[in-house]
Structure formats: C-alpha cells, structure tokens
Amino acid sequence: MPYIKRGNAHLYYEDTGSGEAMITNHGVAENAGYWSESGVTAKLAERYRVISMDMRAHGETFVEGQPAGFDVETMADDIGALAGHLGLERFHLLTHATGGMVGARYAMTRSDRLLSLMLTDTSPQTRLLFPGTTEEQSEQGLALWAAGFESATYDQIVAAAKAEPGVFLAGMAQNADAERMYGVWERILRRGDLKTVAKFLRSFYTDADPHVELLRQMKCPTLVLLGELDSMFIESSELMAKEIPDCRHVVMKGIGHMTAIEDTDGLLRELFDFLDCVRETGRACR
C-alpha cells in the first residue's frame, strides 16, 4: 500500500486515473472510501489523476508516538507534503466536512498551488457548534461522541446511527434509499479505528475563528457546496461564499451532509461543471 512518511506519521493514499492531479480528503470517521465507495473516485478518475489521502487518525494512516498532529495546521501541511512527495507543482483539492476545514486552512496561505478548491459541507473554523445548542452544550456533545467511539463496537455505532442519525446523517436517514446509503457509510466507517477517531475528536475541534481576512486572500477558483438539509454548515458556507473572492456557491436540494453518498450523480454534475468552467475560463463561474 502506498504511504509517505512525514516525521512519525505514515500517510496513506490511493492513486488512480490520469490527467491533472486532484488530491482528496474526507470527513471525520471517514477516509478515502468516502469518495471511492460512493462511486465519485471512479468517475473523476476518467478525467483526472485522483489521489485520495487518509487523514491522520483515519483509515490506513497511522502515527507512531507523539506528537500525534491531530490539529488543523499539521494536517494542512500533510496536504503539501503529499503533493511534494508526488512532485505536484499545482493540483485540484477536493474536500469534505472536517477535511474541508483542513483544505480551507491550506488554501488560506497556499492557494497559489491550487488549480481549484472544492469545499463540500464544511466551514473555515474547526470549532463545532451544533444547531440549537450553546457552545458549552456543543462541547459536551462532542465529548459524548468521543466517549461513544471509545466504548462501542462498529455494530453498536451503526445501530445507534440508525436509531438517532443526528445532524450529519439526518438527510441520509430521510431518503427512500436510506438502507443502501447506510451500507455505503458503514463500509467507510469500518476502514478506520474507532478509538483513534475518539482521540481525534478530543483534539481537533478547537479554533472558533473563521479567519475571514485569510479567506479574502485566497486566489484559486473555489466551489463551496452543501446539501440544503445540512444545518450544521449553512451559515459557514454562506460566509465562505461571501468572503472568498472567486467562489461558486451551490446548495443541493433535498439532501443533507453526506452529499457524495446521498446524491452521487448530482454531486458529480456539480463538480464536473465547476471543473470544466475552471479549465475553460480560469474562474469559478462563467
């Protein structure tokens, strides 16, 4: 399996297709499987070289000893390290959720290396504020989430998610094809180690600053996309769409947070339309 070694971290990635390079990352408790299991990778690889990384604490990536590097700055640097290892001067960057937080942080200071940036269902800040809760309640919810990953089995996590899908799986749960979608999500989940994800949950989500001034300095064409039912990231997506200079803002109807799983074909249409526009005009919008 392909890895790059960065200090005490062994970063796993999958490399398929040919053409302009596109690095992808993923959300919490996900991995490269978010894009491959949903079918997105295979379609993108018909036109692009798709390099899908497992972020720290996820999938096949592992860290030996300390520091674990479960912070947004270190993980943003991991993107640059992977690109450097592969000899990529410039590349597209496709992100989801927590991976989008990392991707946005990378682009805030290194957007000149990006052919384009695609931020799906995410925010520029890492601090999570769940809808309808105070900051204290959100922190308590995050701690309970981590405790669940520490103590539960995969089967128990899946059963709990079906009984109470929460903000991240709510759109999927409401879909007529929910059972198949849960199956895709479960295959992704089982690629990772639950206890390591729990450590990540306790470490990563600390920065409440959206860094608006840095958003305004981003130079690459950017797509900000989310499902209309993704209540977690509606406001943050609107903020990014307003502040990033060259930005296309897309809200996909009738779906929630797991856009690649909930509407694979619709997401691909939006990605290809954006990428075609970037190729033809050098801009996010025609």
Secondary structure, DSSP 8 states (H G I E B T S, - for coil): --EEEETTEEEEEEEE--SSEEEE---TT--THHHHTTTHHHHHTTTSEEEEE--TTSTT-EE-SS----SHHHHHHHHHHHHHHTT-SSEEEEEETHHHHHHHHHHHHHGGGEEEEEEES--SS-----TT--HHHHHHHHHHHHHHHHH--HHHHHHHHHH--HHHHHHHHHSTTHHHHHHHHHHHHTTS-HHHHHHHHHHS-------HHHHTT--S-EEEEEETT-TTSHHHHHHHHHHSSSEEEEEETT--S-HHHH-HHHHHHHHHHHHHHHHHHSSS--
